[in-house]
Each structure stands twice: as C-alpha cells, then as structure tokens.
C-alpha cells in the first residue's frame, strides 16, 4: 500500500467485512459478553490459515505484503462480492486480481437489452472467445450462432476451422495472425483455465495454421480494425471495435459498423428489410435488397469471399487493410 489514505480505506473495509458476518454462520459460537458484532480478528485469521498477528497487521495497514493466495482466502472467508475482491486486491497490491477460477457466463438483463437494441451487428464473447450472446442484426444479416450447438460457438475455432472462411489464403493468413496475436494476450490472462487449455490442444491438432503460428511472439492488446465480411447480400466492408463489460471483465462486446458510404447505404437497406421480415424469411428479404441494390451475381442467402461483389465494394476492399474475417 502506497499511502496513508489507502491504509485507512483498507482498515475500514476489512473491519466492516468482519462485522457483517455472524460467527454462527461460519460454525463459531457467539462469544459471551461481547459488545462488537461479527467476527473477531483471530476468527478471520484462523479461518484463512493466518496468524492473528499477521491479519492484525494487515488490517492496520502495516508494511506487510500478502500474496495473491492470502488475499483469495481472505475474500472467501469474508464472503466478498467480485467487486469487493477487486477492491481488496487494488488496495493491497495496487493491481487487479487474477481472473476468478470460475467465470460466470451470466449476462445482466441491462446488457441483454443493450444488445437487442443495437442497430449494428454485435457479438458478446468471453476471454476464451466463446460466443455467449449476439445482436438481432448479427443473426439476421450475417449468420445465426443459434444454428450451432452451444459448445460449438467458439469464435476462434470457427475462424480457424470453418472452410468457408479460408477461400482466400492470403487474407486468411493475415487474419489468423492478427487474431492469434490478441488470443495470446487473452490466454496469458487465463493461466490454468482448463477449458482454454483444452481449446489450445484441440486447435493444435485440428488446425495446421494454428499449429504453425501459435508460437509467434506477436501480441496485440486492442481488438479493432477494418475487414470485409460476408453478409446475406454479399461482401460488405466493416470496421469493428471491442469493449469490456463493466463488472464482467471476462466479457467483451464486439460491434461491427459498416465502413464507407456505399457499405452503410447497403447495410441500412438490408437491416431495414430484415427487421421488417420474420427471421425465417430474412434470406428472402436479403435477396430482395441485393436485387434492388444492383448486386449482380449474388444468389439469395450468404455468399463466399470468392464470389462477385459490386465494383465500389471491390475498390474499397482493395484499399483497406485487414482480412475479410478478422472478427476480433
């Protein structure tokens, strides 16, 4: 702890956490003739596997340096919320805590409403790149994740193993390099996560591209860029950015905005048509937009990266950096 104010904050915080826990709720008898409420310092120390002196010094803000393991045990004993756990680590170690061993994929109602109300395609993914929610315009205008089984909605796996995304070898290579540069950072923050480890082992077996590029030293911290994506009316350029959900740092929101006037105009027509039509007829609506927009050579439904696109889109694609399927 670096200053007196932080030491005082820690003292008041730990004291209030002790006071709110009745001894009986942790299997201890209520001391007779005791005026103060909650757990005593020696109770907390014993439950957390510490000496009473050490915990007293910590609560008093003395110059002690508890490990992450000690703080984890204290947060468990004192029944801290995720926000309180973060606060404890920030006060004591001047940094956020490591990711919780078990991360909930629960999405707050407010976030769900925000996703539903977005006027652009968007995905909500975890630190392991599992798709846990999406906007209506993503499923109606691009592709519907609900068509995949819940355990097959990992965005990294889709990018690296879906043959439809590999039609242009040059752009796929560039996309894979950018995506894996971000994944390396996410992976480093999830040390010991068994599901992430299993995903890495799986891709090392199933994806030659992953196997070849995974040991590269490239690392990226931001998820944003330009790319051309396959929509239900053809290839349209998009720009994407990502945002961490406050209170749930393991969740990231990816928002995709049409890049350029021509792309914006065509996407607006597509979005309007899909919003007015039932989900089952979204493909028919897209075909109508494609025809009215003069998108030659496009059949109803999705097309691949190698299919014809309008001249304006083709010129824009040539001028922009980024792969067609750089989804993060």
N, C-alpha and C positions, 0 to 999 in steps of 0.2 A: 504494500500500500504506500502511495507516494506522498500523501499529505494528511494533515490533521482532520480535514472535513471528511475524507473517505473513511478514516478510522472511526470517527464519530458515527457516520452512517452505518458502518458495519456493526458497531456495538448496539445501536438501537435496533437494527434489523434482526440480528441473532437473538437479542433479548425478547423481541416481540414474537419471533417464531417459537421460542421456548414457551412463552406464556400462553399460547393458544392451544397447546397440546395437553390434555388431561392425562396424568400418569396412568390412570386405569386403561386408557386406550392403547397403551403400549405394554400392558401387563405388569405395571408397577403399582404398589399400594400408595394411597394418598397419605403423605406424612401427617401425623397428628400435630396440632398447634403450629400450623404453618400458615402465615398470612398471605404470602405471594402465590400467584396462580401458576399452573403449568409445570413444566419440567425444570429441575434444578440443573445447574451446570454439570455436576457429577453424573446426573442421569443421562444427559446427552452424550457426555464423554464415554460412558460405559457402553451405550447403545451403538456408538460409532467406532468403538475399538480404539479410543484415545485415552490418554491420561487426563485426569481432571485438571491438572496444571496446564497442560498444553492447550486444552479448549478454553480455559480461563484467559490465558494469554492471547489467544486468537480473538476472543470476544472483546478483550480490552484494547485490541489494536496494537499489540506489541509486535516487535520485529521478528515474526515467525513466518515461515514460508511453506505452507501446506501444499502437498501435491494435489494433482487432479483427483486421485483416488480418495484422498481425505475429504475433499470438498464434495465429491459424489456421495460419499457415505453420510456426510452431514445433511446434504439436501434430501436424501432419502429418509433419514431419521426425523428430520424436521418437517417432512411432508411438504416440500416446496413445490410450487407450480413450475412449469417450464420457464415462465418469465422470472420467477424468483431465483431459480437455479442460474439463469443467465446473469442476474444481478449479483449473486454471490461471487461468481467467477470474475466478473468485471471489477468488483470492489477489491478482491483479494489478489488476483493475478493480472489485473489490468488487460484482460483479453476475454473474448467469448469462450464458453466451454466447448469441448469437443462435441460432435454430433451425438445425440442421445442414442444408446444402443438399439432401442426400438423406436422407429419414427412412424408416427401415425399418418395414414393417408386420408384422414378425415378432413373434409373441406367445409369451412364455415358457410352457413347459409348466405352471408353477405357476399362472399367470393363467388358462390354459385350464381347469385343474382347478377353480379357484375359480368360474369362470363356470358350469361344468357342475353344480357343487354348490349354486348359489344357489337359494333357494326362492322367488324373485321374478323377474319379467321383468327383463331387463337387456340393454343394448347396449354394445358397445365400439366407439368411434368415434375417428377421427383428428382432427387440428386442422382438416382440410378437411371434416370431417363425413362421411367415408366410413365406412360400417359394415363392420368387419372381423371381428367375431365377436358372438355373442349367446348368451343362456342358453337352455336347453331350454324353459323355461316361456314365454319370449317367442315362440318359433316355434310352440309347441303351443297357447298360449292367445290370442295376439294375431294375429300374421301371420308367415309364414316368409320371412326375407330370401333364403333359398336359392332361392326361386322366381324371383328376379330374377337377371339376368346380373351377374357381379361388377362390371362397370363401370357398373351402374345401381343401385348400393346407396348412393348419396349421400343422407344423411338430409335435408339442406337442399333438394335437388332434389325429393325425394319430398314434403316438406311443401308446397312452393310450387307444384308442378305436378300432383299427383295430384288429379283432380276429386273423388274420394271424400272428400277432406279439406276440401272447400270448400262443403259443403252449407249451413252456417250462416255467412253472410257476416260477421256481427258478430263471432262468435268467431274466425273465420279471420283477420280483420283484426287482432284483438288478439294472436292467436298469432304472426302474421307479424312484428308489431312487436317482440314480446319475443325471438323467435328471432333476428331480424336485429340486434338490439342486442347479443347475445352474439357473433354471427358477425363483427361489425365488429372486436371485440377480437381474435378468433382470426385474422382476416385481417391485422390490423396486425402481428401477431407472425410472419407468414409472408411478409414482404416479398420480392418477387422469385420466389415459388413459381409456376412456370409452370402447374401443374395448377390451382392455386387461381385464378389469373388467368383461365384458360380457363373455369372454372366460373362466375365472375362475368360474363364476357362472354356465356356461354350463357344464364344466367338473365336478364340484361338484355334479351335478345332474346325469350326464351320466356315470361317471367313479367311481366305488367303490374304485379302487386303489388310484385315485387322492384324493378322499374324506378322505381316511384313512391316507394318507401320507403327505397331504399338510401342516398340522400344525407342521411337524417335524422341528427342529431347524437347520438341516444340510444346509450348504451353500457352494457352490463351485464357484470359480472365473475363472477357466480355462476350456476350452472345448477341451479335448484331451484324448485319451485312445485307448485301443485295444478292438475289438469286432469281431464277426463272422457275416457276412452279407449274406443275400440271394441274389445271383446273378442269371442271366439267365442260368448258368450252374451248380448251386448248391451253397453250403455254402463255402465262402472263407473268411479267416481272413483279417481284415483291421486295419490299425492304422489311426486315424483321428486327425486333429488339426484345430483350428479356427483362423481367422484373421479379425480384424476390418478394414473396408474400410476407408481409409483416406479421410476426408472431409464429411463422412457419417457415424458417429459413431453408428447409429442405424442399420447398415447393417453389417452382419458377414458372412464371407466366410468359409464354412466347406469343407476341402479337405480330401479325403479318399485314402490312399496309401496301396497297398497290403502288408501284414505283412508276412515275411518269403519267402524263395526262391521258394518253391513249389507254394505258392499262387501267387507270382509275375509272375512265368512262365505261369500258367494257365490264369491269368488275361491278360497277354500280348497277348496270343493266342486269347482270347475272344475279346479283344479290336481290334485286327487286323481284325478278322473276321467281327465284327460289323461295323467297319469303311469302309470295302470294300463292304458291302451289304447295299441296301436301308433300310430305317427304318422299312418298312413293313415286310422285311424278316430277321430282327435281330434275331427273335426267332429261325428260321431255321439255321442261322449261329451259334447260340449258341449251338444248338443241335449237329451240326457237330463237334464243338470244344469239347463238352462233350464226344462224342464218341471217338474222336482221343486222348483225354487225359486219356481215361480209366476210366471215371467217371461212375461207374456202378450204375444202378438203377435209373438214372435220366431221366425223360421224357423231351421232348422239352419244353422250357419255364421255368418259375420260379418254385422253389420247396420250401417246407416249412422247418422250423427248425427241424422238426422231421424226415425228410427224410434222407436216407443213404448218407454218404459222404465218400470220399476216406480215407484210413487208415491214410495217412500222415496228412491230414487235421484234422481228428478226434483227432490225438495225439496233434497237435498244439492247437486245441480248448481246450483240457483238460488242457494244460499247461498255457494258457493265462487267465488272469483275465478280467472281463468285459462281458457284455451281448451281445447277438447277434445283438441286435437292438439299442444299445446305439448310437444314431445318433448325439449326441452333447456332 
